């Protein structure tokens, strides 16, 4: 079995690992969009580092665009195989991939207007909405914990990753070995979804390291901190703007605000969910209550919905979205994208960043180079839609809402292995996070940890093959030690060149027998 790291190596986005079995089957695990700095984004436009038509299957961990976002391009470029994932991930991709394509088309259209005026060559989107919709024909939705044989001697099991609804850790059984691909490992005790699956054994592990150098605040502090920020913003008379991923983070926030409203803790304030994608994703959540954790299930049994309450408004049209900016009273505006790099959130930031009475609250990971990261890093002026906007609003962050496990959670996940993996490959993290997590894992568990580079190839061998190699090397070592001794004796006695040549012939004959 061979691994090739095509993405998310020494960076957070663009997840993609190639797996080739000894029988020659070529499988991709994830095929995600690169996000962040310009040099990373440009990778989305280039050719793949492999021939898409030679890929036999894709295994998809979850619907987030940095894991799924290049699948339409993969299919467009010649991939004809099946895309295996969970049923909910399939449903989510059916809305997220066309949405990603739409954003690309709009961005390219805007840029092309400028290029046309400058008489420069026009751009093409990475893929179109039609490409995104067409690739869905190749998706196969399967249930958690069901072993399926996708090829002879290649079996796959999807386990709950506890990251977003439908997210999975992927267990691949082939060549007599077990490979675990963690996908994004969820934070424990998240609302709505179950905790991540734990494993006791694996031969090799590929795991994420997004928060490998960070710790979340304690769960009991998150809601208190959220209430403090809401009340402070209301007192100032401004808006609370929350960039949030359309899938999971938005529903997480709605559920928490619903509970606060039920308990009489939420102030009299309108809450806008301003993202067509988030609205569609919320409907998928409503339609899949069997994936909810016990707490959400019990809460649902007592209430009509976990995702609706008085004062909550879902704004679907562009006109409804624009109208939010003319509301006089304080509001909570939850909008996508979560890294503030595209979508309606940019309009709300443009209208609120310059206002000292408003607050911008980040509740998810912000990749390097994104607008969200630049604001968090303290830039005083940012450019949005070609206009410079001053950052006068209060900037807040609550990492505890993250859907990713922190360093403590990641290490505990590894510590659950009773039988240590031969190697743990760390991906999906910035260099500092990768190096820190690798150091802590080695110190606490004594596992061998590897931080792969982009394009790096690894041969994964079975224990029997390792033992066979060691035995072979031992025999070769003994053989040459014997030769060295004999050669020394011959030289000491005669210095006879003929004798030396005779001994060399004997050595060649013995080596050829291995």
N, C-alpha and C positions, 0 to 999 in steps of 0.2 A: 504494500500500500504506500502511495506517495502523496504528500501534501504540497500544494503550492499556494502561497499567500498573495492573492491578487489585490487585496484591499484591506483597510482598517489595520494595517501594519505600521506601528509607530505613529498612528493617528486614530481619531475616533470614528470617522465616517467611512463610507464606501465598503462595508463589510462584504467580503467575497473570498472563499477558500475553495481551491480546486482539489479534488480527491480522485486519484486514479487507482483502481484495484489491480491485483495481479493478473486478473483475467482481461484487463484492458478497458473496463467501464470507466467513463469519465463523468464525474458528478461535480456540480457546483453546490456549495452550501452558502446560501444567500447571494444576492447580486444587487448591492446597494449603491445609491447615489453618493458621490463625494460632496461634502458641504464644508463651508468655511472659507479659507483664503483663496484668492484667485487661482494660484498655482494648483490647488487641489481641485477646484471646480472645473478647471480646464481638462482634467483627466476624463470627465464625463463625455467630452466631445471627441476624444481620440478613439482609435481602434482598440478593441479588447486585446489583452496579452495572450489570447488563445483564439482558436477558430470556433465561433459559436455553433457552427453546423456539426462540429465533432463532439459537442457535449451531449451526453445521453439522458441526463435528468438534472433537475434542480430541487434542492431541499431548502425550503424557506422557513426561517425561525419565527418571524413575525412581520407585521405590516408596515412598521415605520420605514420611511423612505430611505434612510441610510442603510437599510437592509434589503429593501425590495425595489428601490427606485430605478434600477437599470434593467429590470426584467423586460419591459416593453422593447427596449433597444436590443436586448439579447435576442428576442424573438424576431424582431425586425431584421436583424443581421444573419438570421439563418437557423436559430435553434428551433427544433421541431419536437423535442421531447416533452415529457410531463413535468409539471411543477407541483411537487408534493408539499402540502402544508396543512394546518388545522382548518376546520370548517369556518370558524370565525375569522381567521386570517384571510381566507379566501374572500369572505364577504367584505371585510374591511379593504382589501386590495381593490375590489371592484369599484370602490368610490375614491380611494386614495391615489391610485395610479392615474386615472383620468384627470383628477384634480391637479396632480403634479404636472401632467402634460399641459393642462390649460394654463398654469402659471408660466411654464416655459414658453408657450405660444404667445402669451400676452407680453412677456418680457422681450422676446425676440421681435415682436411687432413694434414695440416702443423703440427698441434700438434701431430697427431697420428704417424707421421714419427719419432718424438722424443721419444714418448712413446714406440713405437715398438723397437727402439734401446735400450731403458732402460728396456725392457721386462715387461712393465707395461700395465694394462688394457686399451683398446682403448676407445675413446669417440664416441658418436653418435651426429649428429646435432639435433637441436630442431625439425626441420622438413626439408624435402628435396624439391627440385624444383618441383618434381612430386606432393608432398603434396600441395604445393602452387598453382600449376596450377589446381589441382582437386577441391580445395575449391571454386574456382571461379564459379563453376556450381551452387553454392548456393546463389550467389549474385543476388539481385533484384535492378535495377537502377530506381529511380523515380525522378520526377521533383520537383523543389522548389515550396513551397506554395501549394502543393497538399495534401489534407487530405486523408489518407488511413486507413482503418480499418484492422489491422493485426490479431486481434482476436475479438470476441464479447466483446464490451465495452472497447476496447483498440484501440484508434486512434492515429495516428502519423503524424506530419507535419515537413518537413525539411525546414529550413529557411537559407538564405545566411549568413555565419559567417564572410565573408570578410577576411579570413585568407590565404587560398590557393584556387586555382580554384576548385570548387565543394565542398568546405568545408561547413559544416552545423551546425546550432544550432538546436537541436532536441526538439520539443514540443510533450509531451506525455499527452494524455487526457484519464484518466481512473479513476474508482472509484469516479466519480464526482469531480475530481481534475485536475489541470493543473500543470505539472512539466516541467520546462525549463532546458535543459542541454546545456550549452553554447558551449561545445567543446572548441576550441581555438578561442578567440575573436580577430578579426583582427584589425590591426592598420588602422586608417582612412587615406584617401588620398593615398593609395597604388596604384602603377601602375597596369594596366590590370584588377584588380578585383574591385568589388563594396565594399562599406563600410558595416560594420556589421549591421545586423538587430537589431532594437530596439523594446522592448516590453513595454507595459503599465501595464500588470497585470500577475500574476502567483501565485499559492499557494505555490510552493516550487521551488527553483533555485539551480542548481549545476553549479558553475562557476569556471573558471580557474584563477590562480593568478601568472602566470609565472613572470611577471614584476611588481608584486604588490608593490615592494619597489624601483622602478626605473622610470626615466623619459627619453624619447627619446629626441634627439636634434631636433630643429625645422626643418621642412621639407625643407625650403629654404637653410639651411646650409649643408644638406647632399651631394648634388651634388657638391657644392663648395669644401667640404672636400675631396670627392672622387677625384676630379681633382687635388687637391694639392698633394695627395698621388701618383697618377699616374705620374705626372710631376716630383716629387721628385725621384721616383724610376727610371724613364728614365734617369734623370741626373746622378744618381749613376751608371747606366749601368747594373742594375740587373733586376730580374723578380718580378712582383707583383702576389703573389699566394693568391687566395681567396678560402678558404674552404666554400662551399655553398651547401645547401640542393638541391638535384636534382630537386625537385618539388617546384616551385614558386620562391625561392630565386634566382636560376640560371636564370629563365626567366625574373624576375624583373631586374637583373643586365644587361642582354642582351638588354632589352628594353631601359634602361637608357643610356647604351653605344650607342645604335642605335640613340637615340635622340641627344646625344652629337656629334656623327659623322655627323648627318644630319645638325646640326648647325655649323659644322666646328670647334668644340672645342676639339675633340679627337685627340691627337698626332698620328703621323704615327707609329702605334704599332699593332702587331698581337695579336688577342684575341683568346685563345683556350678554347673551352668548352670540357673538357676531362672527360667525364662520359657517358658510354653507356646508363645508366638509364636517365640521364638528356636529352640526345638526343632524346630518345623515348618519354619522358615527354613533350619536346618541340613540338614534332609532335602532341601530343594530344591537346596541347594548340592551335596550328595552326588549328586543326580540329573543335574547339569549340568556334569560335569568338562570338557566341551569349551570352556567359558568360562574355565577356569583359565589362568593365565599359565604360561610354560615351567617356571619353578622348581617351582611347585606340581604341575604335571603330572609332572615327573621324580620328585619326592618321592612322589607317589601311586603311581608305577610300582614303587617300591621297598618300599612299605608297603601294608597293607590299606586304610588310610584316613588322611586328613590331619586328621580331625576326631574321633578317638577315641584314648584311651590309658588305661592302668591308673590308677585314682584319679579319673577323670573321671566324674561322675554327672549325668545329665539328670533333673531333677525335674519331672514333668508335673503331678501333682495338688497340690491345696491342702494335703492332709495331709503330703505329702512336703516341701513348702515350709516348713510350720510346724516340721517335725521338725529342720530345719537349725539352728534357734535353740537346740536343746537338745544339740547336739553339743559335747562337752567340748574336743576338740583343735582346734587352729587350722585354719581352712579358707579357701579362696578362693571367694568367692560372686560370680558374674557374673550380673547380673539387669537387667531392663528396668523402666522406660524409661531411656534414656541421659541425659536431663536431670533424672531423679529426680522427675518431676512426676506420675507415675501408675504403677500396676502394683505388682508384688511388691517392687520395690526399696525402696519406702517402708517396708515392714514391716522389711526388713533394716537400713535406716538407723535406724529407731526402736529396734531392738535393739542397735545397735552404735555409734551416734554418741556416746552418753554414756560409752562405755568407753574410757579412756585407752590400753588395750592394743590396741585395734583401729585399723585404718587404712582410710580411704576414699580410693580412687584414681579420679580422673577422667581419662578417656582420649579424650573427645570434646568437641565444642562445647557450651557451656552458654549458652542464650539469656537475655537480661535478663528478670528476674522469675521465673525457674524456681527450684525448690528447690535444684537443683545449683549455680546461679549464686550464690544467696544464701549457701550454705555456702562456696563458693570465695571470695566477697567478704569472708568473715570474720565472719559473724553468729555470735554465741555461743549463742543460743537460737533454735531454729526450731520451727514448729508442724507436726506430722505427725498426721493423722487426729484433729485437735482437741486434741492433747496437746502441751504444751511439752516439747521435748527439748534438753538441753544438748549443745553440740558440744565434747566432750573428746577425741575420737579424733584421730589425726594425719590431716591433710588433704594429700593429694599430687595432683600433676597431671603427666601426660606428654602434651604436645600432639603429639608426633611420631607418635602412633598415629592421629591424625586422618585421616579419609578425604578431607579438603579440602586442596588445594594451598595453601601459604603464599604470602606476598607474592612471594617469589622465583619460585615456580612459576607464579603467575598472570602475572607480567610476562614470564617466558620464553615462556609460551603466546602472549601478544600479539606478542612479538618475532618469532615464527615467520611472521607474515603478511608476505609479500614485497610484495604489493599492499595498501596501507593501506586499511582500511575507511573509509567516509565518516564514520561515527560509531560509537563504542562506548558502549553504555548499561550502566551499572553498577547491579546490583541485588543482593538477597540479602546485605546487609551492614548493620551498624550504622553510624551517621553517621561516626564516627571512621575506621572501616575504609574506607568508601567514599571519603572525602575524601583519605585518605593514598594509597590505591591510584590514584585519579584523578591526583593530583599526580605520582606516580612514573611512571605510564604516559605522561603528557604529556611529562615531562622526558626519558624514555629513548627514546620512539618517535615523538614529535610527532603522535600521533593526537589527533583531537578526541574528548573524553570528556564524556558527559552523565550526570548523576545524576538520574534522573526522580523526580518526586513521585507519590504515590498519586493515581491518576485522571488523570494527565497524558497528553495525546494528542500524537503526533508523526506528521507526514506524511513518508513516505519516498519520495523522488523519484529517478528514474534520472538518469544523467550527462547524457543527451541533453536531459532536461527542465530540468536545472540550467543547461545551456548556453543552451537556448532562453530561459529566464528572464533570464539574464544579458544575452543579445543584446537582448531586449525592453527591459530596463531601460536599456541603453546607448542604444537608439534614442529612448526617451522622454527621456532626459537630453539627448541632442543636440537633440531637437526643442524642448525648453523653453529650452535655451541660445540656439537660433536665434531663438525668439520674444522672449526677453529683449532680445537685441541689436536686433531690429527695433522693438520697442516703445520702446526707448531712443532710437533714431534718429527715430521719429515724434514723440516728445515734444520732442526737441531742436529739430526743424525747425518743427513747427506747433502742437503741443499739441492737435491736432485729434482730438476724441473719436470722430468718425465713422471716421477712419483706424484708431484703436485697435480699434473694434468689428469692422471688416472683417478685421483681423489675427486677432482672437479666433475669428471664424467659420472662417477658414482652418485654425487650429489644431484646432478641434473636428472638422472634416472629416477631417484627417489622423489624429487619434486614433481616430476611429471605424473606420478601415481596419485597425487592429491587431487 
